[in-house]
Amino acid sequence: MVALSNSAPNKSSLHGLYQELFVTNDYNKHIRPVVEATTTTVVDAQLLLLSLINFDEVAEQLTLTGNLKLWWKDEYLTWNPADHGGVTSINVPQGDVWKPDLMLENSVTKYFDLGASSMNVKVDYNGTVLWKPMEVFVSTCSVDVVRYPFDSHKCCLYLESWSHAPSELRLNSVLPVVELREAMGLTEWKVDGTSADHRISGNDEYVVFCLTLRRHSLQILMNAVLPITLISLLSCCVFILPASSGEKASFSVTVFLSLAVFLTIVSQDLPKASNRVAIFNVYVFAQVLTATLITVVTLIQIRLYHVPDKCPVPNLIQKIVCYKPKTNVTLLLGNTINNGDDPLCSDGTGAVPGVTWNEIADQLDVVLFAMFISLNVIVLLICVVWGNI
């Protein structure tokens, strides 16, 4: 019986308080809640990041769920708790009180009111109004993929009042960072840092919440970077095959097609509107270009191998191919010989009687293998250094 007698006055006090604030005092939710029109309404803001829903690099859009915490002073919603049964706060529908008309300036979607009609705001006896709308924000985010797949991006939410001047409403960021939850949603990205501050640009005033997203690159390294590097090295191995095997052309064309497919796959994950090209994309293109050169050189080499023996080899080519230092050397595809005992180089005139085009083609394998292996290593080193500048 005692509990019932205590609950009745409390209910009556809340009912009477609501009537006094919104009916008796003729509260107008369309008017900024200050007694003096020159008084600036300060709105403190804080963002709690709940989850990352999507980060579309191609469309350059970030979608996230956040709980926006806002509070300000409403000079018309004050009372003395002693006059209302000790009531110090009251929850009212958000549509019954004045709220700052905030909007996401860099939103991808059209403007919409924050919160929902079913949400309440908490009003304290000193006039402090607490509003915590939870929203799904879809904002633009400039993407720089130069360091892909070791790239990071800074995406910001720009909140501003679209109808109040800075002299009427001032936005203030309470914390210098965005609060985080453990469950972030996206597995490909991690939040590497956050910031929150207040900015003024001309006549516009913003509260800006920024997230720095860093890519988890291990999967890309395993599924793209490493296979492309190995395939590019494999393309050089075409010069290990002898021209007589008849497989050199098919081998080089197959490797070229493999690199072309990888380039297509990687290009689908990179933003089309980016004004800067990813170093990784340049690396893949360089490997495709190298594979093209290897294919062309291989075809020329096969053509030389099948030149009839009756066609003489020019003396200049004979000199270049026949030149060897006066030490024993082991050719990749030949036997150990000594320059002084080489029957092809015994006349000392530079002419090499008996040299055929198929022998020339075989000798080129060693030079071409070393040249293209060196080219692949140089391209890789250039891209690594370029990515760390």
Long-range contacts (C-beta under 8 A, 24 or more apart in sequence): 9-85, 10-85, 10-87, 12-85, 13-84, 13-85, 13-86, 13-87, 14-84, 14-87, 14-90, 16-84, 17-79, 17-84, 17-87, 17-90, 18-90, 18-92, 20-79, 21-76, 21-77, 21-79, 21-90, 22-92, 22-96, 25-76, 27-76, 27-77, 27-96, 27-97, 28-98, 29-95, 29-96, 29-97, 29-98, 29-99, 30-98, 31-98, 32-98, 32-164, 32-168, 32-169, 33-73, 33-74, 33-75, 33-76, 33-77, 33-98, 33-127, 34-75, 35-75, 35-76, 39-75, 40-167, 40-168, 40-169, 40-170, 41-72, 41-73, 41-100, 41-164, 41-168, 41-169, 41-170, 42-72, 42-73, 42-170, 42-172, 43-70, 43-71, 43-72, 43-100, 43-102, 43-161, 43-169, 43-170, 43-171, 43-172, 44-70, 44-71, 44-72, 44-172, 44-173, 44-174, 45-69, 45-70, 45-159, 45-171, 45-172, 45-173, 45-174, 45-196, 45-207, 46-70, 46-173, 46-174, 46-175, 46-179, 46-196, 47-157, 47-178, 47-179, 47-196, 47-209, 48-178, 48-179, 48-180, 48-181, 49-178, 49-179, 49-180, 49-181, 49-184, 49-191, 49-194, 49-211, 50-134, 50-181, 51-181, 51-183, 51-184, 51-185, 52-184, 52-185, 52-186, 52-189, 52-191, 52-213, 53-136, 53-185, 53-186, 54-186, 55-141, 55-153, 55-155, 55-186, 55-188, 55-189, 55-213, 57-143, 57-145, 57-269, 57-270, 57-271, 58-268, 58-269, 58-270, 58-271, 58-272, 59-271, 60-140, 60-141, 60-142, 60-143, 60-271, 60-273, 61-108, 61-138, 61-139, 61-140, 61-141, 62-137, 62-138, 62-139, 62-140, 62-141, 62-155, 62-211, 62-213, 63-136, 63-137, 63-138, 64-136, 64-137, 64-211, 65-134, 65-135, 65-136, 65-137, 65-185, 66-134, 66-135, 66-137, 66-157, 66-209, 67-132, 67-133, 67-134, 68-114, 68-132, 68-133, 68-134, 68-135, 68-159, 69-130, 69-131, 69-132, 70-100, 70-102, 70-130, 70-131, 70-132, 70-133, 71-128, 71-129, 71-130, 71-131, 72-100, 72-128, 72-129, 73-126, 73-127, 73-128, 73-129, 74-98, 74-123, 74-127, 74-128, 74-129, 75-127, 76-127, 77-123, 77-127, 77-129, 78-125, 78-126, 78-127, 79-125, 80-125, 81-125, 87-125, 88-124, 88-125, 89-122, 89-123, 89-124, 89-125, 90-122, 90-123, 91-120, 91-121, 91-122, 91-123, 92-120, 92-121, 92-123, 93-117, 93-118, 93-119, 93-120, 93-121, 94-119, 94-120, 94-121, 94-131, 94-133, 97-121, 97-123, 97-129, 99-131, 100-161, 100-164, 100-169, 100-171, 101-161, 101-162, 101-163, 101-164, 102-159, 102-160, 102-161, 102-162, 102-171, 103-159, 103-160, 103-161, 103-162, 104-137, 104-139, 104-157, 104-158, 104-159, 105-158, 105-159, 105-160, 105-206, 106-139, 106-140, 106-156, 106-157, 106-158, 107-137, 107-138, 107-139, 107-140, 108-138, 108-139, 108-140, 109-138, 111-162, 143-271, 143-274, 144-274, 144-276, 145-270, 145-271, 145-274, 145-276, 145-278, 146-276, 146-277, 146-278, 146-279, 146-387, 147-278, 147-279, 147-387, 148-215, 148-270, 148-278, 148-279, 148-280, 148-281, 149-215, 149-217, 149-220, 149-221, 149-224, 149-225, 149-280, 150-215, 150-217, 150-387, 151-214, 151-215, 151-278, 152-192, 152-212, 152-213, 152-214, 152-215, 153-212, 153-213, 154-210, 154-211, 154-212, 154-213, 155-210, 155-211, 155-213, 156-208, 156-209, 156-210, 156-211, 157-208, 157-209, 157-210, 158-206, 158-208, 159-206, 159-207, 159-208, 159-209, 160-204, 160-205, 160-206, 160-207, 161-205, 165-203, 166-200, 166-203, 166-205, 169-205, 170-205, 171-198, 171-205, 171-206, 171-207, 172-198, 172-207, 173-197, 173-198, 173-207, 173-208, 173-209, 178-209, 178-210, 178-211, 187-216, 188-215, 188-216, 188-219, 189-213, 189-214, 189-215, 189-216, 190-214, 190-216, 224-262, 224-265, 224-266, 224-280, 225-280, 227-262, 228-259, 228-262, 228-283, 228-284, 228-287, 229-380, 231-255, 231-258, 231-259, 231-262, 231-287, 232-259, 232-287, 232-290, 232-291, 232-376, 233-373, 233-376, 235-259, 235-287, 235-290, 235-291, 235-294, 235-372, 236-294, 236-369, 236-372, 236-373, 236-376, 237-369, 238-294, 238-298, 239-298, 239-364, 239-365, 239-366, 239-368, 239-369, 239-372, 240-332, 240-333, 240-365, 240-369, 242-333, 242-362, 242-365, 243-301, 243-302, 243-305, 243-358, 243-361, 243-362, 243-365, 244-305, 244-358, 248-298, 248-301, 248-302, 249-295, 249-298, 249-299, 249-302, 252-291, 252-294, 252-295, 252-298, 253-295, 255-291, 255-294, 256-288, 256-291, 256-292, 256-294, 256-295, 259-284, 259-287, 259-288, 259-291, 260-288, 263-288, 279-383, 279-386, 279-387, 280-383, 282-383, 283-379, 283-380, 283-383, 286-379, 286-383, 287-376, 287-379, 290-372, 290-375, 290-376, 290-379, 293-372, 294-372, 297-368, 301-361, 301-364, 301-365, 301-368, 302-361, 304-357, 304-358, 304-360, 304-361, 304-364, 305-357, 305-358, 305-361, 305-362, 306-357, 306-358, 307-357, 307-358, 308-357, 309-356, 309-357, 309-358, 311-357, 313-352, 313-355, 313-356, 313-357, 313-360, 315-350, 315-351, 315-352, 317-360, 318-350, 318-351, 318-352, 318-355, 319-350, 319-352, 321-352, 321-355, 321-359, 321-360, 321-363, 321-364, 322-352, 322-355, 331-363, 331-366, 332-365, 332-366, 332-369, 333-362, 333-365, 333-366, 334-362, 334-363
